[in-house]
Amino acid sequence: MASLAQIRVRTVRGYAEAIDTLLATPQPQGTLRDMVAWDGNWVLDDPTSDEAAAAWLRDLAALIRSTLDETT
């Protein structure tokens, strides 16, 4: 992600903003957990929990922003 952030700052920033938008918009039950499991290829401690998935996504957005801060 750091190498991508060096050349595509706007794109990488858009990833964090998209996560923020997703989390700010009510989603049908199971949407977040499925996104994390299938699209993120990540197994949560509680794979049935949208709340755990939301926390994982918030952490991912924070990681993206931290990477941007370090590379730009």
Phi and psi in degrees as a GROMACS rama.xvg file:
@    title "Ramachandran Plot"
@    xaxis  label "Phi"
@    yaxis  label "Psi"
@TYPE xy
-62.9449  -41.6403  ALA-2
-68.2104  -36.856  SER-3
-65.8305  -39.6774  LEU-4
-63.8258  -28.2312  ALA-5
-69.7787  -29.2631  GLN-6
-111.121  -17.9571  ILE-7
-134.403  62.136  ARG-8
-56.958  -48.2155  VAL-9
-61.7816  -40.2405  ARG-10
-63.2577  -48.2546  THR-11
-66.0294  -41.0186  VAL-12
-60.3419  -37.4141  ARG-13
-61.9943  -31.9297  GLY-14
-62.2536  -47.0752  TYR-15
-64.0719  -41.3501  ALA-16
-65.4984  -36.8398  GLU-17
-65.0335  -39.7811  ALA-18
-63.7411  -43.7227  ILE-19
-58.8529  -44.3315  ASP-20
-63.7857  -44.1683  THR-21
-58.016  -46.2309  LEU-22
-71.5866  -25.1048  LEU-23
-82.5096  -12.0544  ALA-24
-105.926  126.627  THR-25
-57.1735  134.001  PRO-26
-116.863  150.176  GLN-27
-60.0407  148.736  PRO-28
-52.112  132.663  GLN-29
91.9829  -11.6724  GLY-30
-63.889  -50.232  THR-31
-65.623  -43.6188  LEU-32
-63.7604  -37.5624  ARG-33
-68.4755  -39.21  ASP-34
-60.9496  -45.4423  MET-35
-66.008  -43.4196  VAL-36
-68.6752  -49.0309  ALA-37
-87.4403  -51.2814  TRP-38
-79.5017  -37.2782  ASP-39
-86.7459  -12.2308  GLY-40
52.4189  45.3721  ASN-41
-128.259  134.204  TRP-42
-97.6007  118.17  VAL-43
-81.464  157.902  LEU-44
-57.5557  -39.5258  ASP-45
-118.178  91.523  ASP-46
-69.282  -1.50878  PRO-47
-101.869  1.35336  THR-48
-102.765  118.388  SER-49
-67.5171  -30.9321  ASP-50
-64.8526  -42.597  GLU-51
-65.2251  -38.6213  ALA-52
-65.3382  -40.3628  ALA-53
-62.912  -40.9029  ALA-54
-63.5308  -41.7702  ALA-55
-62.2478  -42.6757  TRP-56
-66.0614  -39.6738  LEU-57
-61.0611  -42.1268  ARG-58
-63.6805  -38.9331  ASP-59
-63.1568  -44.1813  LEU-60
-61.7618  -39.69  ALA-61
-64.7802  -39.7053  ALA-62
-63.6524  -42.1438  LEU-63
-60.5557  -46.3457  ILE-64
-64.8616  -39.3714  ARG-65
-62.7962  -42.0119  SER-66
-62.7124  -42.914  THR-67
-61.7921  -42.1382  LEU-68
-61.4705  -36.2015  ASP-69
-78.258  -26.5937  GLU-70
-103.315  -13.5215  THR-71
